[in-house]
């Protein structure tokens, strides 16, 4: 396992140090910071054990998807949605100069700030480093389960950012996130056709497999199947589901045109039937 940059336990330690230092301060700004730290420290400590369990489960050798998904639906989501803004407001104060450069670099990638990314690289931010913001807030260590800058750009569906990062030395197909997906698998799963196409043009491998053998076509199939199930049981309105399915299907056709089929037999059957149906409805499609 690679060096841990700033896991949640280290964040706790630094928060406690800052809290002790600021406790007797009379400066209004420092007092406000003390209040923010006190508010967030309890939340972070309360969830640390669960997050550490997530790290243990999310290993390269033995992924246990169901247990991780169960955690994701609870504590993981709570921290991402409720705790992220508060925690991020404090965290920059606790970073050393090297960590701050990486923080600013990933912030720029998230925001689509090309100039900010260039500035970060000028300040020696490594385009192949792993996402400090995501690691700290969610509690995931710096290991092959974390997201790199290209993956963040994919999630934002920003092909211009992808190309810039690649030109500045970001390596494709070298990192894997929690489920073992590479950048192009993420693009396929999210239905981001612009990112998918950009990565393919840059040499990304559509046949790369995740930790349990699924490729990009499998992830497209899983996404569409889940959307159909949500629509069927009324968990998403029909119009929204159909728009999302149409968007993800663009990726399905792109991948099929390259001759890539899902590795999983059930995914292969489902996606094959879907493509045949859509081609019959739209004769202009060529697969």
Secondary structure, 3 states (H helix, E strand, C coil): CCCCCCCHHHHHHHHHHHHHHHCCCCCHHHHHHHHHHHHHHHHHHHHHHHHHHHHHHCCCCCCCHHHHHHHHHHHHHHHHHHHHHHHHHHHHHHCCHHHHHHHHHHHHHHHCCHHHHHHHHHCCCCCCCECHHHHHHHCCCCCCCCCEHHHHHHHCCCHHHHHHHHHCCCCCCCCCCCCCCCHHHHHHHHCCHHHHHHHHHCCCCCCCCCCCCCCHHHHHHHHHHHHHHHHHCCCCCHHHHHHHHHHHHHHHHHHHHCCCCCCCHHHHHHHHHHHHHHHHHCCCCCC
